[in-house]
Amino acid sequence: SSELTQDPAVSVALGQTVRITCQGDSLRSNYASWFQQKTGQAPVLVIYGKDKRPSGIPDRFSGSSSGNTASLTITGAQAEDEADYYCNSRDSSGNHFVFGTGTQVTVL
Amino acid sequence: QVQLQESGPGLVKSSETLSLTCTISGASINGYYWTWIRQPPGKGLEWIGYFYYAGTTNYNPSLKGRLAISADTSKNQFSLILTSVTPADTAVYYCARGRYFEWFQSDYWGQGMLVTVSS
């Protein structure tokens, strides 16, 4: 089982804001990255580090961290944001890496 | 343009060895971490491990002992070998280029390849 725990599913109304969380002890001392995966496609990096976006990722995606929780916020969710989202960071040993359990985001 | 392409047998028998290759085009192996990730059907992502161009590797502890990741710079490829497979190793296997900090940060992924382990 993953050492990074996410809510299995969340929903958000079109244009509203949704926060996806990732919890784990390793997050007390490590930042996370976030990946978006649409059905049948390879994951895409959307946020990394403290709050950085790769080129081409809309600024409605943002990241934050507090205590043992990393968060991905989508401000003004669009229909194309409907996807699975995974966090990633170091495991509890600090020597390896792990993905979170994943959150399915539905845009209503 | 950087492209990654996984290749290998799509069907492997239990107890045998799974071998996959990721062919890199548009980039050199130098300077990056070359990573394998897998995803069982209908489930989440699992980090398998990486080969760093300088020669070091890092493997998921749950797979250590069965896993080897290596690279062939002359062919611009890197490979995954997983021994003693079981049906639990059935998954879409992705290769990816990236860097590691406190997190895994990737910019290019292969399209993924389904490998089925038959019992």
Chai-1 contact restraints between the chains, C-beta under 6 A:
chainA,res_idxA,chainB,res_idxB,connection_type,confidence,min_distance_angstrom,max_distance_angstrom,comment,restraint_id
A,N30,B,E102,contact,1.0,0.0,6.0,A-B,restraint_1
A,Y31,B,E102,contact,1.0,0.0,6.0,A-B,restraint_2
A,Y31,B,W103,contact,1.0,0.0,6.0,A-B,restraint_3
A,A32,B,W103,contact,1.0,0.0,6.0,A-B,restraint_4
A,S33,B,W103,contact,1.0,0.0,6.0,A-B,restraint_5
A,S33,B,F104,contact,1.0,0.0,6.0,A-B,restraint_6
A,S33,B,Q105,contact,1.0,0.0,6.0,A-B,restraint_7
A,A42,B,Y94,contact,1.0,0.0,6.0,A-B,restraint_8
A,A42,B,W109,contact,1.0,0.0,6.0,A-B,restraint_9
A,A42,B,G112,contact,1.0,0.0,6.0,A-B,restraint_10
A,L45,B,S106,contact,1.0,0.0,6.0,A-B,restraint_11
A,Y48,B,W103,contact,1.0,0.0,6.0,A-B,restraint_12
A,Y48,B,Q105,contact,1.0,0.0,6.0,A-B,restraint_13
A,Y86,B,L45,contact,1.0,0.0,6.0,A-B,restraint_14
A,N88,B,W103,contact,1.0,0.0,6.0,A-B,restraint_15
A,N88,B,F104,contact,1.0,0.0,6.0,A-B,restraint_16
A,S89,B,W103,contact,1.0,0.0,6.0,A-B,restraint_17
A,R90,B,E102,contact,1.0,0.0,6.0,A-B,restraint_18
A,F97,B,W47,contact,1.0,0.0,6.0,A-B,restraint_19
A,F97,B,F104,contact,1.0,0.0,6.0,A-B,restraint_20
A,V98,B,W47,contact,1.0,0.0,6.0,A-B,restraint_21
A,F99,B,L45,contact,1.0,0.0,6.0,A-B,restraint_22
A,F99,B,W47,contact,1.0,0.0,6.0,A-B,restraint_23
A,T101,B,G44,contact,1.0,0.0,6.0,A-B,restraint_24
A,G102,B,G44,contact,1.0,0.0,6.0,A-B,restraint_25
